[in-house]
Amino acid sequence: MCLAVPLKLLEISPDRSEGRVDMAGSLMTVDLSLVPEVKHGDYVLIHAGMAIEILKEDEAQVTLDAYREYAHIPSMLAPGAETADD
């Protein structure tokens, strides 16, 4: 299964071909060729190292909140997985 993750665009290269996003404290370079109209500070949907869509901040936050919620429920992510409380 593949997931696309919404991340905030922090930097854009001078030729606008690449950008930098922060993923859980690690800066990651992403390809911006599919979203040429992107601006610094936009939220972009990242899949396989490429920005595939520009999102409104509130849309991005809904998705990020869902990911955070699911991260606290290991059995939802991996059926049969035990939690620390088991």
C-alpha positions, 0 to 999 in steps of 0.5 A: 500500500502506498500513502501520500503525505501532506507536507509544508513546502519550506524552500524552492530551488531557483529553477523551481524544479525541486523543493524542501519539506520537513518530514518529522524533523528531517528535511527532504528534497521533493520534485515539484514538476507536477505542481509548477504553480506551487508557492513557498509555504504551500502544503503539498501532497508528497508521493514517492518523492514528488509533490503531486497536488497542492492542498489547502492548509485545513485539508492538509491538517485533517489528513495529518491529524488522522495519521497522528491518530492512527499512529497511536493505534498500532492494531489498526495499522498492522492487524494482529499487532500487540500494543504496549498495554497488552 
